[in-house]
């Protein structure tokens, strides 16, 4: 027979919250509760990484495209779109760190992973070689988050 956790996750969460409120700790579903708490932490980590990835992706595209002449696209519109996205992602990164300051000490690792993913995506999106982008992130976190800075 399936447990409440497996049958009805919502009801399970309500039950676990009620048990916590009432101090009935010995009745908690510790194994699944632990799994869910760890998953919440991973989710916050992933959210910050994805925000940094998007920020880096648009900065890489900006940097690559601004050095080329392009008669096929309305560059003013393209650049405006990237500027809007860059500004939005900077706000999102700041928000995530404000909400989860414990991630601050993991920034170097998160930034390295986000840059690797952004580099791969930028190469695919721009139909160029991955080697056209630096292997390591060329910008510090502080530089990335500098309002109105563009490479």
LINJO-V281499 format. One record per residue. N is the residue number from 1. PHI is phi in whole degrees, -180 to 180 (none if undefined). D_CENTER is the distance of its C-alpha to the mean C-alpha in whole Angstrom. Layout:
# LINJO-V281499
N,PHI,D_CENTER
N,PHI,D_CENTER
This chain:
# LINJO-V281499
1,none,38
2,-74,35
3,-77,33
4,-58,32
5,-57,29
6,-79,29
7,-83,31
8,-153,29
9,-57,26
10,-59,26
11,-63,30
12,-60,29
13,-64,26
14,-63,29
15,-62,31
16,-64,29
17,-64,29
18,-64,32
19,-61,33
20,-64,31
21,-60,33
22,-85,36
23,73,36
24,-90,37
25,-65,34
26,-70,36
27,-98,36
28,-67,32
29,-87,30
30,-58,29
31,-58,28
32,-73,26
33,-62,25
34,-61,23
35,-60,21
36,-70,20
37,-65,19
38,-63,17
39,-64,15
40,-63,14
41,-64,13
42,-63,11
43,-64,9
44,-65,8
45,-59,7
46,-62,5
47,-62,4
48,-63,3
49,-60,3
50,-67,2
51,-64,3
52,-66,5
53,-61,6
54,-64,7
55,-60,9
56,-64,11
57,-58,12
58,-72,14
59,-68,15
60,-64,16
61,-62,18
62,-57,19
63,-60,21
64,-67,22
65,-73,24
66,-69,25
67,-93,27
68,-121,29
69,-92,31
70,-137,30
71,-92,33
72,-88,31
73,-124,29
74,-78,29
75,-65,27
76,-60,27
77,-69,25
78,-63,23
79,-63,22
80,-59,22
81,-60,19
82,-67,17
83,-61,18
84,-62,17
85,-65,14
86,-60,13
87,-63,15
88,-62,12
89,-68,9
90,-61,11
91,-64,12
92,-64,9
93,-61,8
94,-60,11
95,-60,11
96,-61,9
97,-73,11
98,-64,14
99,-77,13
100,-136,13
101,-61,14
102,-64,15
103,-79,12
104,-55,13
105,-77,15
106,-109,13
107,-57,11
108,-60,13
109,-67,12
110,-64,9
111,-63,9
112,-62,12
113,-67,10
114,-63,8
115,-65,11
116,-57,13
117,-68,11
118,-65,11
119,-62,15
120,-63,15
121,-67,14
122,-61,16
123,-62,19
124,-64,19
125,-63,19
126,-97,21
127,52,24
128,-132,24
129,-82,24
130,-62,21
131,-66,24
132,-71,24
133,-113,20
134,-58,20
135,-65,20
136,-106,18
137,-59,16
138,-81,19
139,-123,17
140,-75,17
141,-58,14
142,-60,17
143,-65,17
144,-56,14
145,-93,14
146,-72,18
147,-57,19
148,69,20
149,-78,20
150,-136,20
151,-70,21
